[in-house]
Amino acid sequence: MGESKREVAAVIGSIVVLMTIGVLLFSGSQVSTILSKVGSSIPSGSTAGGTGGGDSPASEGGDQSDAGGGVSTGQAGTANDAPIAPPALLIIHKGTLTLEVTSIGPAVASAADLVTSSGGFVGGSKETGTGADAAATADYRIPADAWERTLGGLRGLAVVRGQEISTDEVTGLVVDLGARIANLRATESALQAIMARAAKIEDVLAVQKQLTDTRGQIEELVAQKTSLEDRAAFGSLTVTFVLPARPAPAATRPPGWDPAGDVEAATAKLIRVGQKATTAGIWFAIVGLPILVALGLAIGMAWLVYRGYRLVDRRRGAADSTAG
């Protein structure tokens, strides 16, 4: 009888140990399962209601349904039943404008006053050249609701020499960025809930890594969305101010036949030829003639020496033949 009791106690003890091990394994696998689901796409219904961030953590965490999941579901259902207002159009305006003005300084000042009175501001300006070559360039940021009115006012300041305007509709892109940000914020909330329940160091580190990556993506998308909204709120216009072009010189017509002019031109040519000939004669008489005389004397003396040498040579030859 005592041996039977010991066997029953051993069996009960084994069952308790197995159950404890199973509970520990289940708690670790639950955190791993939740981590594997975090970061997946959030259903469109969650973001459409504006309070979908509360639904996603509940569905991903599993245990959060007791913490208000039913209330979130009811709010989402109410929001889905209500009509969704279409988003306002977001259009980026940008362009360039070239104005011909009579004076650079007053024109630039008038344009700046016009832009600031419409709620815009001057982003930057630059003036180059002086006098007739003076010019100026200014960058204006103009509110979207005052774009056409301000552009018309700038065109009325002077003569328009060139204009290039373009628009880019970014409503869909901004809406898409907003949805992606909402999904990432829901993921961030789920990760924070998991962080609060995690018991193991490795689970805490894994959740922290995903939470850091998610927050980095949120900051990047928020920056892109803010930049697009800012560019859509204020259009960019570059205005160049130039002075009127200087008139081109009038073309001169070729003159007709003028005998008196031809006689005068020929006489002037003859005088120049005579002057050059006289100059050459003077140079020849002063420089060339003495050189020729000296050269003639040198040639004559050389010829006399040569003739004397030949004469002496012939006489010596004759004397030798007579002696023989």
C-alpha positions in Angstrom: 0.0 0.0 0.0 2.9 2.4 0.8 4.6 1.6 -2.5 1.3 2.5 -4.4 1.2 5.9 -2.7 4.8 6.6 -3.6 4.1 5.7 -7.3 1.0 8.0 -7.4 3.0 10.8 -5.8 5.8 10.4 -8.4 3.3 10.5 -11.2 1.7 13.6 -9.8 5.1 15.3 -9.4 6.1 14.5 -13.0 2.8 16.0 -14.3 3.4 19.2 -12.3 6.9 19.5 -13.6 5.8 19.0 -17.2 3.0 21.6 -16.8 5.5 24.2 -15.4 7.8 23.6 -18.4 4.9 23.9 -20.8 3.8 27.2 -19.3 7.3 28.6 -19.6 7.7 27.5 -23.2 4.3 28.9 -24.1 5.0 32.4 -22.6 8.3 32.6 -24.6 6.6 31.4 -27.8 3.8 33.9 -27.4 6.2 36.9 -27.4 8.0 35.4 -30.5 4.7 35.0 -32.3 3.7 38.6 -31.5 7.1 39.9 -32.7 6.6 37.9 -36.0 3.3 39.7 -36.6 4.4 43.2 -35.7 5.2 45.3 -38.8 2.7 43.6 -41.1 0.3 45.8 -43.0 -2.6 47.3 -41.1 -6.1 46.8 -42.6 -7.4 49.8 -44.4 -10.4 49.9 -42.1 -8.1 50.7 -39.2 -6.7 53.9 -40.8 -9.9 55.1 -42.4 -11.6 55.6 -39.0 -8.8 57.7 -37.6 -8.8 55.5 -34.4 -7.6 52.3 -36.0 -4.3 52.5 -34.0 -6.2 51.0 -31.0 -7.6 48.1 -33.1 -4.3 46.9 -34.5 -2.4 46.4 -31.2 -5.4 44.5 -29.9 -5.5 42.1 -32.9 -1.8 41.6 -32.9 -1.2 41.3 -29.2 -4.1 38.9 -28.6 -4.4 39.7 -24.9 -5.3 43.4 -25.4 -8.9 42.6 -26.3 -9.8 42.9 -22.6 -8.2 46.3 -22.4 -10.7 48.1 -24.6 -10.6 46.2 -27.9 -14.3 46.0 -28.0 -14.7 49.8 -27.6 -12.2 50.4 -30.3 -14.0 48.1 -32.7 -17.2 49.9 -32.0 -15.6 53.3 -32.7 -14.1 52.0 -35.9 -17.4 50.7 -37.1 -19.1 54.1 -36.4 -16.3 55.9 -38.2 -16.6 53.6 -41.2 -20.3 54.2 -41.4 -19.9 58.0 -41.5 -19.1 59.5 -44.9 -15.4 60.3 -45.5 -14.8 63.9 -46.8 -12.6 64.0 -49.9 -9.1 65.4 -49.2 -8.4 68.9 -50.3 -6.3 69.2 -53.5 -2.7 69.9 -52.9 -1.0 71.5 -56.0 2.6 72.6 -56.1 3.0 75.8 -58.2 6.4 76.8 -59.6 7.6 78.9 -62.5 9.8 81.6 -63.9 9.0 85.1 -65.1 11.1 87.6 -67.1 10.1 91.3 -66.9 11.5 94.2 -68.9 11.6 97.3 -66.7 12.8 100.8 -67.1 14.7 100.8 -63.7 15.9 97.8 -61.8 15.7 99.1 -58.2 12.1 100.4 -58.1 10.8 97.4 -60.0 12.3 94.9 -57.5 10.9 96.9 -54.6 7.4 97.0 -56.2 7.5 93.3 -56.8 8.5 92.6 -53.2 5.7 94.8 -51.9 3.2 93.0 -54.1 4.3 89.5 -52.9 4.4 90.4 -49.2 1.0 92.1 -49.4 -0.5 88.7 -50.7 1.0 86.9 -47.7 4.2 85.6 -49.4 7.8 86.4 -48.8 11.1 86.9 -50.6 13.2 83.8 -50.6 16.3 85.5 -52.0 17.5 88.1 -54.5 20.6 89.0 -56.6 21.6 92.0 -58.7 24.3 91.9 -61.4 25.8 94.4 -63.8 25.7 98.1 -63.9 24.3 100.7 -66.2 22.6 99.4 -69.4 23.8 95.8 -68.5 22.1 95.8 -65.0 19.8 92.9 -64.1 18.2 91.4 -61.0 16.8 88.0 -60.0 14.4 87.3 -57.1 12.9 84.1 -55.7 9.4 84.6 -54.2 7.3 82.2 -52.1 3.6 82.9 -52.8 0.6 81.4 -51.0 -1.3 78.8 -53.1 -4.7 80.7 -52.7 -3.1 83.9 -53.9 -0.9 82.4 -56.7 -2.9 83.6 -59.7 -3.7 87.0 -58.3 -0.1 87.7 -57.4 1.2 86.4 -60.7 -1.2 88.7 -62.5 0.0 91.6 -60.4 3.6 90.9 -61.2 2.9 90.6 -64.9 1.2 94.1 -64.7 4.4 95.7 -63.3 6.3 95.7 -66.7 6.6 94.2 -70.1 6.6 90.4 -70.0 9.5 88.9 -72.0 9.2 85.3 -70.9 7.1 83.1 -68.7 7.1 79.4 -67.7 4.7 78.0 -65.2 4.1 74.4 -64.1 1.9 72.6 -61.5 2.2 69.3 -59.8 -0.7 67.7 -58.1 0.5 65.7 -55.0 -2.8 65.0 -53.1 -2.6 61.3 -53.6 1.0 61.2 -52.6 0.3 63.1 -49.3 -2.7 60.8 -48.5 -0.5 57.7 -49.1 2.2 59.1 -46.8 -0.4 59.8 -44.2 -1.8 56.2 -44.4 1.7 54.8 -44.1 2.5 57.0 -41.1 -0.8 55.9 -39.4 0.2 52.2 -40.0 3.6 52.7 -38.6 2.2 54.5 -35.5 -0.1 51.6 -34.9 2.9 49.3 -35.2 4.8 51.5 -32.7 1.9 51.2 -30.2 1.9 47.4 -30.6 5.6 47.3 -30.0 5.3 49.4 -26.9 2.7 47.1 -25.5 4.9 44.1 -26.2 7.8 45.8 -24.6 5.8 46.2 -21.4 5.0 42.5 -21.3 8.4 41.1 -22.4 10.2 39.2 -19.6 13.4 38.0 -21.3 16.4 40.2 -22.2 16.5 38.9 -25.8 12.8 39.7 -26.3 13.3 43.2 -24.9 16.3 43.8 -27.3 14.4 42.4 -30.3 11.4 44.6 -29.6 13.6 47.7 -29.0 15.4 47.2 -32.4 12.1 47.0 -34.3 10.7 50.0 -32.3 13.8 52.0 -33.3 13.4 51.1 -36.9 9.7 51.9 -36.9 10.3 55.3 -35.3 13.0 56.1 -37.9 10.6 55.3 -40.8 7.9 57.5 -39.1 10.3 60.4 -38.9 11.4 60.0 -42.6 7.8 59.8 -43.9 6.7 62.8 -41.7 9.5 64.9 -43.1 8.5 64.0 -46.7 4.8 64.7 -46.0 5.7 68.1 -44.3 7.9 69.1 -47.3 5.2 68.4 -49.8 2.6 70.2 -47.8 4.9 73.2 -47.4 5.6 73.3 -51.1 1.9 73.1 -51.9 1.1 75.8 -49.4 3.6 78.3 -50.9 4.4 78.2 -54.6 7.9 79.1 -55.9 8.4 81.8 -58.5 11.7 83.2 -59.9 11.4 86.6 -61.5 14.2 88.1 -63.6 14.3 91.9 -64.1 16.1 93.2 -67.2 16.4 96.6 -68.9 15.3 97.3 -72.5 17.7 96.1 -75.1 19.9 98.8 -76.7 18.9 99.7 -80.3 21.1 98.2 -83.0 23.1 100.7 -85.1 21.3 101.7 -88.3 22.8 100.1 -91.4 24.5 102.6 -93.7 23.7 102.5 -97.4 26.6 102.2 -99.8 27.3 105.6 -101.5 26.8 106.1 -105.2 29.5 106.9 -107.8 31.5 110.0 -107.0 34.1 111.1 -109.6 35.5 113.8 -107.4 36.0 111.3 -104.7 37.7 108.8 -107.1 40.1 111.6 -108.3 40.9 112.5 -104.7 41.5 108.9 -103.8 43.7 108.3 -106.9 45.7 111.5 -106.2 46.2 110.5 -102.6 47.4 107.1 -103.8 49.9 108.7 -106.3 51.2 111.0 -103.6 51.8 108.0 -101.4 53.6 106.1 -104.2 55.8 109.2 -104.9 56.5 109.6 -101.2 57.6 105.9 -101.0 59.7 106.2 -104.2 61.4 109.4 -102.9 62.1 107.7 -99.5 63.6 104.7 -101.3 65.9 107.1 -103.4 67.1 108.9 -100.4 68.0 105.6 -98.7 69.7 104.4 -101.8 71.8 107.6 -102.2 72.8 107.7 -98.5 73.2 104.0 -97.7 73.1 101.9 -100.9 75.4 104.0 -103.1 78.4 104.0 -100.8 78.0 100.3 -100.2 78.0 99.7 -104.0 81.1 101.9 -104.5 83.0 100.1 -101.8 82.0 96.8 -103.2 83.1 97.9 -106.7 86.5 99.0 -105.4 87.0 95.7 -103.6 86.1 93.7 -106.7 88.5 95.9 -108.8 91.4 95.4 -106.5 90.8 91.7 -106.4 90.8 91.6 -110.2 94.1 93.6 -110.4 95.8 91.2 -107.9 94.6 88.3 -109.9 95.8 89.7 -113.2 99.2 90.6 -111.7 99.6 87.1 -110.3 98.8 85.6 -113.8 101.3 87.9 -115.5 104.0 87.0 -113.1 103.2 83.3 -113.5 103.4 83.5 -117.4 106.7 85.4 -117.3 108.2 82.8 -115.0 107.0 80.0 -117.3 108.6 81.7 -120.3 111.9 82.2 -118.5 112.0 78.6 -117.6 111.4 77.4 -121.2 114.1 79.7 -122.6 116.7 78.4 -120.1 115.9 74.9 -121.0 
